[in-house]
Amino acid sequence: MLIKTIDLETNDDALFSKSAPLLSAASELAYHTMDCSALNAEELRRESGIQTLHNAFSRCISTLSNMSKPDELSVQVCVMAVRQALL
């Protein structure tokens, strides 16, 4: 369900205009899921979750600039994606 949520949010044309986007929360949950157990990380990989997270990162990184603020959706998603890559 988590991977599906990340995928749906990433592919939503209205992602950056939503009043309550789920992508940042789902990205953070994916990070904590992988951080607490190697088995969770393996399952995420096996279910194409790593590719899904990469897609979310790719979509959000293109919107970042020097003026981006830490509370913006794109920044939050990218921070979680980078943290996951460092695990």
Beta strands, then each sheet from edge to edge (+ up, - down):
end
